[in-house]
Amino acid sequence: MSGTAVVLVVDDHPVVPLALRSLIEGRFSGVRALQAASLRQAKVMYHDEPRLALTVLDLRLPDVAGLEGISELRALRPEVPLIVFTGLDSEPLRRSAASLGAAAMVCKNENATTLLDRMEPLLTGRLVLLNGHADTITTPRRPDPVDLSPRQQQMWQSIAEGMSNGEIAERYGISLNTTKAHVRELLQRLGVRNRTEAATLYYRARQDRAD
């Protein structure tokens, strides 16, 4: 590419944006993913990033709630397509987001490939405007997912969803100590150092299974 395009992930979650950044940069060559943890930070980056190609926006932020963030970002730079990425899901919400200018809405419980697939045509269109021509966006192959027990699969999914050990224990009706032991065993089994790396690997594995 004749320059690095920027995808902005606006989400204050401690794990999900890191996983998304890794997935985005792994799928789209020549694209750099950045995070803003608030609408205020996103607005600063809207002013400072001339090669902003696309925004992925959560609807729950510390300084704004609901659909207002869509309106404010679209007002600043309407040429930048925006995808809503949220844990909420309803047809009225999708219609409202679209009426405010969102190019798409993807629910966080959907396959990560859904988000990446929605991004691809929007990024291609923006690259035409940014570079004067369409660059080829390539998708590298991922390694095969690790075989895990059903309980480990549950732990892995919960970590990828950003749940704490206490929340996982409550979800599956097990003790906190048992949950901690399962999580430690899972991280060792996956060969990762922390929950963020486990979440990233989870979304990559889901992407592989969908391909």
N, C-alpha and C positions, 0 to 999 in steps of 0.2 A: 504494500500500500504506500501511497505517497505521503502518508502521515498516520499517526495513531489516532483512531477514533475513540471517543470516551463514552462508556455506558455508566450512568450514575445510578447507584442503588440507594434509595432513600428508605432507611429502615434502622431503627435503634436497637434491634435485637442483637445480643452479643455473639450469636453463632450463625444465624441464617445468612446475613450479608456476606460473611467470609466464605461460606460454602458457595453462595451464588457467584461471588467474584471469581473463585477458582473454576467453576463450571463455565462461566461466560468466557473467560480468557482461554480456557482449554478448547472450547468449541469454535470460537471465532478468532482466527489468526489476525494479528494486527489491531486487536481491540483491547483497550485497557479499561478495567472496571474499577470504579472508585465508590466509596461509601460516604453518604451524609447521614448523620444520626438524628437530624432534626430538619424541619422545613427551613429554618434560618440558615443552616449550613448549606442546604440545597440551593437556596437563593444566591448565596455567595458564589457557589460553583457555577450557577447559571450565568453569572456576570463574568467569571474568570476563565471559563473553559470554552474557547472559540470552536473547538472540535467536538463539542458535545453532540453525540449522535442519537442517544435514546435514554429515557429515564424509566426506571422500575420503581414504583412508589407504593409503600405500605400506607394504609389509611389510618393507622394508629401511631401517632408520633407524639413526643412529649409537648410540643408547642402547637399542635393542631390535631383535630379529630374529625373523622368523616371525610367528606368529599371536598372540603374547602381547599385542601392542598392541591388538588387537580386544577382548580380555577386559578390559584395564585401562580403556579408554575407555568401554566399555559398562557397566562397574561404576560409573563416575562419574555418567553420565547415560544411562540405558537408553532414555529417550524420544527421544534424538537418533539418527536412522537413520545407518548407516555403510556406505559403499561401499568395498570393497577395490579399489585401482587399482594393479596390479603387473605387472612384466615376467615373472613366473612364471605358469605356466598348467598345471593338471592337474585332472582330475575329483576326485581325492581332496582336493586343496587347496580346491576350491570347496565340497565337502561339509563340510570342517572349518571353513572360514570361516563357512558358513551355520549350523553347529551352535553357533558361538560368538556368533551374533547379527548377523552381517553381512547387510545387506539384499540385497546383490548383490556380484558380483566381476566386474571388467572388466579384461581384459588390455591392457597398454599398446600392443601392436601392432595392436589393433582400431581401427576408425574412431572418431574422437573423438565422432562423433554418437552412438555406442553409449553412451558414458558420460553424455552430456547427456540422452539419452532415458531412461536408467535413473534419472537424478536427478529428472526432471520430476514424476512422480507422488508421489515421496517429499517433494519440496519443497511440492507442492500440499497434501498432507496436513498437513505441519508448519505451513503458513500458516494453516490452519483453526484449529489449536490456539493459535498465537501471536497471531492477529488476531481470532479469533472468526468468521471467514468466509473463503471461498476467494477469493484474488485471481487475476486473469487473468495468466498468464505468457505474454508475447509473445516471438516469435522474429523479430528483424529480418532483412531480406535482406542478403546479403553481395555484394560486388562479384565479377565473374567472375574466376577464377584466371588468373594470367599464363601464357602459353605459354612453355614451356622445352624445351630439348633433353633427350634421354634422360639424358645425363651430369649436366646441371643438376638434373633431377628426382632423380637418385640423391644428389647433394650435399644437396639440400633435405630429402629424407627423413632422411638421416643426421644432419643438424643438428637436425631436429625430434626425433630419438631421443636427442639429447644427446651424440652422439659427438664426440670431439676430432678435430683434423686428423690426428693420428697413427693413430687408430682407423679413420678414413675411408680413409686411404692403405692401411692393411693390408687393409681389407675389399675394396677394388677393385683391389689390386695395382698401385698407382701411387705415384710418389715423393711425399714430403712437400711439396716445392716446387710440384709440379703440383697437389696437393690445395689448397694455399693459394691458388694462382692461380684455381682453379675456384671456391673459396669467395668470393674477392673479386669475381669476375665475377658470381656468383650474387647476392650482396648488392646489387651495383649494378643488376643486371637487375630485382630485386624492388623496388628503391627503398627499402630499409630500412637502418637504421644499424648493426645488430648482429645476432648470431645469435639473441638472444631474440626480436627482432621478426620474424626470418625464421621461427622456429618457430611463433610465434603465427599468422602469415599462412598457414603450411602447414596447420595444423589448421582454420583457417577455410575454406580452399579445399577441404579434404576434406569438411567439413560441407556446403558448397554442392553439391558433386558428389553427395552422398548425398540431398539434398533433392529 
